[in-house]
Amino acid sequence: MSAPAPSVTGAPAAPATAEVVGYNVPSLGYRIVVAALRLIPLFFVLIALPVGVLTFVGSHGIAVPISTAAVEFYGLVVIAILTARYVLKPTAAYGPLSAAASLVSLLFLYYALSLSPYHLTVPGGSASISVGYVLFLEILMIIPAFGLVAGILTTIEDVRSPKERLPFDYPA
């Protein structure tokens, strides 16, 4: 075996490394268990906490800008899509599910955007405060917009070259 060829600087060049192309996809049962475990924090963050806050504020006579039914519906839909996305990550359904989760988030934020400005009236008084949060929600909408583009690009890439991302998502 011969030594590596010297480089332009005179130091020997590093030998080329072999590229690993294998992948190790976890079993369907394992992915289902992990997805079920991810449901717990998602439920608290997307449903229990917002609905609890809205209910608490509403019980003190303050009108809330968004209904708890809308928050529950959004939370359930997003949780279902994210859970299915995790389970189906090694399949071609991953890209469309990623795009769907981002699209639902965009639609919810657009719905919340339509409720601005919020007029807060102090219970039992004549004082009123108006709060506009359009700019905040518009900036927040950038995140699911990028997710939507990423989901579409992942879908296109999976159609063009199936299983190409698996060595990166599930290295051997």
Number of C-alpha atoms within 10 A of each C-alpha: 3 4 9 12 12 11 10 8 7 8 10 12 13 11 9 7 6 6 6 9 11 12 15 11 16 11 9 12 10 12 18 16 12 14 17 13 12 15 16 11 11 17 16 14 13 18 19 16 12 16 20 13 13 19 15 13 13 15 11 9 12 15 17 17 15 13 13 18 10 14 18 17 14 18 24 16 16 21 20 13 19 22 22 18 21 18 23 17 19 18 13 17 16 21 24 19 23 25 24 21 21 25 19 18 22 22 14 18 18 15 13 17 18 10 15 15 15 15 15 15 15 13 12 7 7 7 9 11 10 11 11 13 14 17 10 10 16 14 9 13 19 12 13 20 16 13 19 24 16 17 22 18 15 20 20 15 16 18 12 10 9 14 15 12 15 18 15 12 13 14 13 12
